[in-house]
């Protein structure tokens, strides 16, 4: 694939902190990709994430659907989201990026930021919306914006539909792999790193499917129970950053070091927090049979090679966590309405079909699921380019 269309480094005049924007490519003149905030965020990281967004968009191309894929992009800010000055920094970043957001970059929440926070900061920065660049592509902008707003107002058992859609996709990816292997849900154990937007929703869907969540990790450490954790109690006790109030822990719930989730006695491992969580120095601790990448880029290439050599299957982020982005566009373009049941059904069908296609390709080519996903993208990008055009 070609080099990114645009890479931009921004330096905040108040704090000296840096922010980044990478546009991998434009399709129909627009690119899609969230904005993350974390200490240590780099241009290299954002570049990889932008390329991943191009792949996620291409993988969800359905000629019969109303949603037509966009290009891939990503933004990043090198700052701890819990820093007292982080919100003002976010506003200044969005103000600086305003010409791009108005013209061709649609963005939203990612690691360290919630959509509510992005929306509030975007309004303060003078933007109509963080996704306003896509409005000219809509058949009926007013109806589309109302539909998306209505969807964001939906809650299911205390959690917003926008948060649940991505977790539904991650869970369905894991369940598809279990089904193909003939593994029953009951008795299958899961460990989740991160109980924020993606990790929390994934834990809920897997627990409700009958799997046993035996470990979850947040910034304070790992909470574990071999007999199974009370996922709903932990979700209710989270703060805005996904940190669990330990006062809700039950007898039998253990407090372990932060990296204990990695070696949990579980069949399924879900890294759902930071990038680069599993590397060549710690992959040997993994005992799970499947790693399901809910986070972006959590498994480094050398670690993945070693894991594959000992029979661990990594289901890649470009497929597994693509449901969040797709749900936005399915809703905005009108493939689905602003209803939880409809969103979950559509997400499950789409993700299961995509995971099946990827795993079939991997089996046929004798390669890894990640390589198979890349092959599918390679097949689809020329079709999208011929039909809609892009700028590299």
N, C-alpha and C positions, 0 to 999 in steps of 0.2 A: 504494500500500500504506500501511497505517496506521503511525503512529509506534510505536516499540518499547513493549512492555508495561512494561519496567523498565530503568532505567539507574542504575548504582551506581558511585560513586567511593570507593575505600578508600585511606586514608593510613596507611602503616606507622609505628607509634609509635617504632620503633627508628631507622630511616634517613630517614624523611620521604618515601620514594619512594611513588609512587601505583600502584594497581592498579585494574582496571575489570571490571565484569560488565555485559553488556547482554543482556537476554532480549527478542528480537524478538517472539516469540509462543510460546504453548504449544499443542501438539496432544496430546490425551489427557492433559493436565496435565504434559507433559514437554517439555523443549527440549534440543537436542543442539548442541554446538559446542566446539571445542578451546580450549586455553589457550596463548597465546603469551607469550614474554618477549623483549623487545628494548629497547635504549635508544631513547627518544623515542616509545614507544608512547603513543597518545592515546585519549581517549574517542571521538572522531570516527572513528578507525580501527576501533576495536572495534565501534562501531555499524554501520559498513558491513559488517564481517565477519559480524556476527550476522544482518543482512538476507540476506547471501549464503547463510548456512546454511539459512534458511527456504526459499530457492529450491532449494538442492541437495536438501533433503529432499523437496520437492514434486516435483522432476523425476524422482526415482526411485520415485514412487508406482506400484505395480503391484497392481491389485485382486486378482490371482491369487496374489500372494506372501504369505508369512507376515510379512515385515517391513512394518510400517505406518509411514509417515513420522511423525517427531516435529516439534516446532517448532524454530526456530532461535535460537541463543544464541552468545555468545563471551566469553572472558575474556582479559585482557591485563595484563601487568606491565611498568612502565617501568624496565627494568634490563638491563644487559649480562649474558647468561647465563654469561659467563666471569668475571664479578666474583666474588671470593672469598666474598662474603656472599650470593650469589644463591640458593643452596640454602636457607639459613635464611630468607631473604625469601619464597621459594616456600612453605615450610612455614607461615609466619605468614599468608600470603595464603589458603592452603587452609583453615587453621584458622578464619579469619574468614568464609570462604565455606561453611563446613561445613553450615549450615542449608539453604542453597540446593542444594548438591550432594546432600544427603540427601533433599531433597524433590522438586526438579524440574529441576536442571541436570546433564546428563551431559556430561563433558568428557574430554579426553585430550591427547595431544601436539599441538603446533603449532610454529611457527617458534621456534627457540631452546631447545626442550624435547623430550626423548625420552620415550616412554611409560614406560620403566623408571624414569626420574627422577620423573615424575609419580606413578607407583604408589608409589615409596618415600616420597615426601613426603606423599602422601595417607594412607598408613598411619601415618606419624609425626604427622599432624594429627588422627588418630582416626577416619578414614573407613574404611568397609568396602571401598569401591571408588570410583573416580572416575566410574563409570557406574551406581552403585547405585540411582539414581532410576528407572531403567528396569525394575528387577527385578520390581515388581508387575505389569508388563504381560506378563511371560513365562508361557507355559503350564507349563513345567517349569524353574524357576530353577536347580536343581542341575545338570541336564543341560546347560542353556544356558551356565552359567558354566564348566563343564568343557570344553565344546566350544570356547569362546573361548580358554580357557587353553591347550588343546592346539594351537589354531591359532597362538597367539603363540609356541609352542615350536618351530614348524617353521622350518627354515632351508633355503634353496636356494643352493648354491654360496657359502656364507658370509654371506648376507644374510637377515634375518628376513622371513617371509611378510608380517607387518604392514607392513613398509617397502616390500616389493615390490608389494603390491596397488595402492597409489596410483600408482606408476610405471607399472604395467601399464595402468591406465586412461588416463593421460596419453599413453603411447605409442600406444595403440589409437585415441585421438582423432586424433592426428597421422596415423596410417596410414590412417584413414578418409578424411581430407581428401585425402591423396595419391591414394588409390584413385579417388575421385570425379573428380579432375583428370587421371587417366590417367598419373600420374607413377610411374616405376619406383623401387623402393626403392634398388637398386644405383646408386651414383653420386650419390644425394641426400645433401646435407651438412647437418649439424646443429650448432648452437652452444647450449650449456646454461649458464645462469647459476646457479651453486649446485650443489654435488655432495654435498649432505646427503641426508636421507631421500628426498625427492621427486625431486630432480635426479639423484641417483646411480642410483636405480632406473629412472628414465626413460631415462637414457643407456644403461643395460644393455639394456633391452628394444629400444630403437631400433637399437643396434649389432647385436644378435642378429637383428633383422629384416632386416639387410643395409644399413642406412644408415651413412654415415661421419660419426662425431663428430669435428669439426675443431677445436672449441674448448670448453673448460670454464673456469668462473671460480669462485674461492673468495675468502676474505678477503685472501689474499696477492697476488692478481692473476689474470690469464688465462693458461692453458696452451693453446697452439695448435699444430697441425700440419696443413698443407693436405692432406697425404697420409692423415691419420687418426690419432687418438690410440689408445693401448692402454687402452681403457676399464676392462677388468678389473684391470689393474695399478694404475691410478689409484684404483679403488675399494678395493683391498686396502691402499693406502697412506694412506687417509683416517684422520683422528682422529675423536673423537666429535662434533666440530663441522663435519665435512665438509671440513677443510683437508688438502690433499694434501702429503705429504712430497716435496719436489722432488728428493730423491736418486734417485727411481725414473724420472725423466725420461730419455728416450732421445735419441740424436743426432737432430736434426731437430725435436724438441719445443722450442717457443719459449716464453719467459716474457715476457709482455706486460703492459701496465697493466691495472688492474682492470676498466675499462670497455670494453676492447677486444672483449669478446664481443659487444657490441651491434652492432658494424660488421663482424662476421665474414662472410667470403664463404661464405654458407650459404643454403640454401633455407628451412630451418626454424629458428626461433629459439625457445628454451624458457626463459623467465624462471622460475626455480624457487627463488628465494631470497626477496628482500624485496618488500614492497609499494612501489608508486609508482616502480618502476625505470625506466619509459619515460615521459617527459613531453614537453611541447611544446618543451623546449630541446634534447632529444637525439634525438627521433624521426627526424629527417632522416638520421641515421647508419645507420638500419636498411636493409639491402639485401635481407633475406629476403622470401620470398613469403608465408610463414605465421608468425604468432606464436602459440604454444601456451601458454596461461597455466597453468603448473603451480603457480606461487605464487598467493596471494590478492591481488587488486587490483594487479597489477604495471604495468598500462598505464592511464594517466590518460585521462579522457574526451576532452580536447582533442587529445591525441596520437593517440588511436584514430580520431578524425574525420579527422585529416590522413593517417594511414596508409591508411584506407579510400579516401580520395580519390585516392591513388596506387596503389591495387590490392593493398594488403597486407591479408590476411585475418587477423583476430584471433579465435582460438577462445577463448571466455571461460572464466574460472576456475570459474564456477558449474556448468559442465558438465564441463570438462576434468579438474579435480582432485577431483571429487565421488566418485571410486571408493574413496578411503580410508575416508571416512565410511560409504559404503554397504556396504563389505566388513565393517566391524564389525557392522553390524546384520544383514546377510545371514547372517553366521556365528552371531551370538547368537540370532536368532530361528529359525534352523534352515533357511533356504533353501539353504544349502550346508554341507558338513562341513568339518572342520579339515584340509583337504588342499590342497596347492599346485596340483595340476593342476585340481582342481575350482574352486578360487578363481579361477585365471587364466581358465579357460574361461567361467565365469559373468561375470566382469568384462569380458572381451572382448565377449561377446554383448551385455551390457547397455549398455556404453559405445558400441559401434558403433551399436546401434539408436538410442540417444539422440542421438548426433552426427548421424546420418543424418536423424533427425526435425527437429533444429534447422536443419540446412543446407537441407533441403527447405522448411521454413517461411521461412527467409531468402530463398531463391530465389523462392518464391511471393509473398511480401510485398514483394519488392524492397528488403530491408533488410539490416542486419548480423546476423551470428550472435548477438551479444549481445542485440540487440532481439528476435530470434526466440526466444531462451531466455526472456526476460522475458515474451513473449507466451504461451509454453507454460505458464509458472508462473501467469500470470493465468487461463488456462483451467482449471488443475488445482486451485488453491487453493479455489475455491468447492465443488468436489466433495469435497475432503478435509474442509473445514469442515462440510459438510452431513452427512457420514458419521460423523466423529469429534469434531467440535466443537473450538474453540480459544478461548483468552482473548487479547484484544488488549491 
